[in-house]
Amino acid sequence: MLRAPSVRITLAFLAVAILCLFAADLAITTVNPWEDLAHLFFGIVTPDFFSLEAIGTALLRTLAFAFTGVALGSVAGFALALAFRFRTVRVFCAFIRAIHELFWALIFLQFFGFHPLTGVLAIAIPYAGIFAKVYSEILDETDPTPHKVLPRGVNALSAFVYARIPDALPHLISYTSYRLECGLRSSAVLGFVGLPTLGYYLESSFSQGYYSEVGALLLLFYVLIASLRLWARPRLIPLYVIAAPFFLGDGLPIVWGNVVRFLTQDIVPSPLRDGDGMAAFGHWLSELAIDQALPGIWHTLVLTQVALALTGIVTLLAFPLISNHFGGPIRRGFGHVLLVIARSTPEYMLAYILLQLWGPSMLPAIVALAIHNGGIIGHLIGRRSNELTLRPDAPHGLERYGYELLPRLYSPFLAFLFYRWEIIMRETAILGILGIYTLGFYVDSAIQNIQFDKALILILVTAALNIGIDGISRRVRRYLKLRVSLTCEGH
């Protein structure tokens, strides 16, 4: 039986999502959406690998940005993890990971331009905050026994290296390997803001209607992700990291005067920069809040809550696809392929494709978020279901699903779902760059209008909103006594 608190929380979130549906824009505005979808499907099944120019370079750049950014992020994150017990460090890490990689890229583009440093830092900075949080938890959960048996007088560094690192190392390596997969997705998406990764070529091919090229790019990306364990072996990672910076490409020389001007003038609110005083600044800030921040927050929250509920539904439908308790190996193999595609396709990339097919509304973003996150959680819950042993006379079909598996899997399901809540919020904000009226829309508009002071305030609002949702999520998980395994942190 499901626990009463879990049922109450579930019903409460479903009720909120249903109310949000009435405020959501879910229109399909394209003339022939199904015809466009058929063209895309035909392009995927008839990929044209030979018409793509510089595809090898795009793949190398995608890998180079991912390896370099993740490597820098992991080193910085490990250093921060050692000081994570200090509140200042925890707040700093929460802030930098609350800002999406694309927001960081948009910031760095203003003074670095299309220099490789823009893409590397856009990945490394938020990943450092994520690594710090997860690494600190891994280190905190190490077995204390080796530390207790150390001889007296051993210094702190030796105790750390010999008593904590050996127990934590497998988990640190496992999580870092997973984060590399995330880095590949982030690197590909950076192409949508002009960096020369796979996303750049995908957007170019799609905008010209070359669906066979789109199919080739998507298939190459899926193969890259699916084969990660084959070519990204631990002993080869150091070689990849050393080689990666040499494949980042060249950019225009960095003009450090632009960096200084951006940090000391461009992001300073215009009333303060012009010396108009605090009264003018207060009016400027209130106008920004009423016209942009509050509408952006509202639409971001509405889209997030609907996407969260739909993610839960997709998860509950998806996990039986790979569960050993349903069907045979052929069906499970097909299910694994579907979930690999769902969780490997970045939300931004999928939302972009659906927007081209259905037109601008919240619907493409909601569906993209639900498919990607539902694929991730469905994969985790499906693996968890395979660890369960059923009694010999257990029922089959829907009764097995509803009476045997769902009650035993519902707590981890909620734990994973509420952990993804803040991540869904983070992605929802950035999807505004595609034209949906979330916070990212107003950030992108401010940058396009060279109003960097407004853009920075809106990015700070986005970060504060993400931190707030993360805090609520932790309280809900604590109330329900839910725990997210370290093996799924950051998914």
Secondary structure, 3 states (H helix, E strand, C coil): CCCHHHHHHHHHHHHHHHHHHHHCCCCCCCCCHHHHHHHHHHHHHCCCCCCCCCHHHHHHHHHHHHHHHHHHHHHHHHHHHCCCCCHHHHHHHHHHHHCCHHHHHHHHHHHHCCCHHHHHHHHHHHHHHHHHHHHHHHHHCCCCHHHHCCCCCCCHHHHHHHHHHHHHHHHHHHHHHHHHHHHHHHHHHHHHHCCCCHHHHHHHHHHCCCHHHHHHHHHHHHHHHHCHHHHCCCCCHHHHHHHHHHHCCCCCCCCHHHHHHHHHHHCCCHHHHCCCCHHHHHHHHHHHHHHHHHHHHHHHHHHHHHHHHHHHHHHHHHHHHHCCCCCCHHHHHHHHHHHHHHHHCCHHHHHHHHHHHHCCCHHHHHHHHHHHHHHHHHHHHHHHHCCCCCCCCCCCHHHHHHHHHHHHHHHHHHHHHHHHHHHHHHHHHHHHHHCCCCHHHHHHHHHHCCCHHHHHHHHHHHHHHHHHHHHHHHHHHHHCCCCCCHHHCCC
